[in-house]
């Protein structure tokens, strides 16, 4: 396969036959063979860079500037192999990855789910803090009640000891 890189516009032209047989495929051609309907030629070109513009802005822009010249043109030879006929590598815009509509929708759904879960977590944290405060208040009440009961039991024991001592004194004084 012969290859030729054109220094002027950076195009790569390739052919399975000699270089005199290379054609310029800038014009639109019918890609199907009429007799059997097989695909014999296919051109793929860059659509350029769109930065979230509306349809009206895109129509105005398309009229004002040329589209990107990056492209590849393939052609099926007589043996059925696909051959690169024309290749332009250089883009006239920055290369960016554009998310498809389905990917964008998926990301939006993920973001929405994250926001919902974050809001739910905030509510649960507030509820947990409220329960903790209530539990600490109950524990303090129980501790205070235990202290008061302990003091009453201690006073009762002291009174019983005092009564026991008085009873022994009365019984021994007879």
C-alpha positions in Angstrom: 0.0 0.0 0.0 1.5 3.4 -1.0 1.2 6.3 1.4 1.8 10.0 0.9 1.7 12.8 3.5 0.8 16.2 2.0 2.9 18.9 3.9 0.5 21.7 3.0 -2.6 20.5 4.8 -1.2 17.4 6.7 -3.4 14.9 4.8 -2.3 11.3 4.5 -3.3 9.6 1.3 -3.0 5.8 0.9 -3.7 3.5 -2.0 -3.1 -0.1 -2.9 -2.2 0.9 -6.4 0.3 3.5 -7.6 0.0 7.1 -6.5 -1.4 8.3 -9.8 -4.6 6.5 -9.0 -5.3 8.5 -5.8 -8.5 10.6 -6.0 -9.7 13.6 -4.1 -12.9 12.6 -2.2 -14.1 16.0 -1.0 -17.3 15.7 -3.1 -20.2 13.6 -1.9 -20.3 10.2 -3.7 -22.8 7.4 -3.6 -21.2 4.8 -1.2 -23.1 1.7 -2.6 -22.4 -0.4 -5.7 -25.6 -0.3 -7.7 -25.6 -4.0 -8.9 -25.3 -5.7 -5.5 -25.9 -2.9 -2.9 -22.6 -3.5 -1.0 -21.0 -0.6 0.7 -17.7 0.3 -1.1 -16.8 3.7 0.2 -17.2 5.6 3.5 -16.0 9.0 4.7 -15.9 9.9 8.4 -15.4 13.5 9.4 -15.1 15.5 12.7 -18.1 17.4 13.6 -16.1 20.0 15.5 -16.4 21.3 19.0 -19.8 22.5 20.5 -19.7 24.4 23.8 -23.3 24.1 25.0 -24.6 26.4 22.3 -28.3 26.6 21.3 -29.5 25.6 17.9 -29.8 29.2 16.6 -26.2 30.0 17.7 -25.0 26.8 16.0 -26.7 27.7 12.7 -25.1 31.2 12.8 -21.7 29.7 13.6 -22.0 27.2 10.8 -22.6 29.9 8.3 -19.7 32.1 9.6 -16.9 29.5 10.0 -15.8 26.4 8.2 -16.2 23.0 9.8 -13.2 21.0 11.0 -11.2 19.4 8.3 -10.2 16.3 10.2 -11.5 13.3 8.3 -10.8 9.8 7.0 -12.0 8.3 3.8 -12.1 4.5 3.3 -12.7 2.6 0.1 -13.1 -1.1 -0.5 -10.8 -2.5 -3.2 -11.6 -5.3 -5.7 -10.4 -8.0 -3.2 -12.8 -6.7 -0.6 -10.2 -5.1 1.7 -10.8 -1.6 3.1 -8.1 0.9 2.1 -7.5 4.4 3.5 -7.8 6.8 0.6 -7.6 10.1 2.5 -6.7 11.1 6.0 -6.6 14.5 7.6 -5.4 14.5 11.2 -5.4 18.2 12.2 -8.4 19.7 13.9 -9.1 23.4 13.9 -10.5 23.3 17.5 -9.4 21.9 20.9 -10.1 18.2 21.4 -12.6 17.6 24.2 -14.6 14.6 25.3 -18.3 15.3 25.0 -20.6 13.3 27.1 -23.5 11.8 25.2 -27.1 12.6 26.3 -27.5 9.2 28.0 -24.3 9.7 30.0 -25.3 13.2 31.0 -28.7 11.9 32.1 -27.0 9.1 34.1 -24.7 11.6 35.8 -27.6 13.9 36.6 -29.5 10.9 38.1 -26.4 10.0 40.2 -26.0 13.6 41.4 -29.7 13.7 42.3 -29.4 10.5 44.2 -26.3 11.8 46.0 -28.2 15.0 47.0 -31.2 13.0 48.2 -29.0 10.7 50.3 -27.0 13.6 51.7 -30.2 15.4 52.7 -31.5 12.1 54.3 -28.1 11.7 56.2 -28.4 15.3 57.5 -31.9 14.5 58.9 -30.7 11.3 60.4 -27.7 13.1 62.0 -30.1 15.7 63.5 -32.4 13.0 64.8 -29.4 11.1 66.3 -28.2 14.2 68.0 -31.7 14.8 69.5 -31.9 11.2 70.7 -28.4 11.5 72.2 -29.4 14.6 74.1 -32.6 13.0 75.4 -30.7 9.8 76.4 -28.1 11.9 78.3 -30.9 13.8 80.1 -32.5 10.4 81.1 -29.2 9.0 82.3 -28.6 12.2 84.4 -32.1 11.9 85.9 -31.5 8.2 86.7 -28.1 9.1 88.3 -29.7 11.9 90.4 -32.5 9.5 91.5 -29.9 6.8 92.4 -28.0 9.3 94.5 -31.2 10.5 96.3 -32.1 6.8 96.9 -28.6 6.0 98.2 -28.8 9.0 100.6 -32.3 7.9 101.9 -31.0 4.3 102.3 -28.0 5.7 104.2 -30.2 7.8 106.5 -32.5 4.9 107.1 -29.5 2.7 108.0 -28.2 5.4 110.3 -31.6 5.7 112.0 -31.8 1.9 112.4 -28.4 1.8 114.0 -29.4 4.7 116.3 -32.7 2.9 117.2 -30.8 -0.4 117.8 -28.4 1.4 120.1 -31.2 3.1 122.0 -33.1 -0.2 122.2 -30.0 -1.9 123.7 -29.5 0.9 126.1 -33.1 0.7 127.3 -32.9 -3.1 127.6 -29.6 -3.0 129.5 -30.9 -0.2 131.9 -33.7 -2.2 133.3 
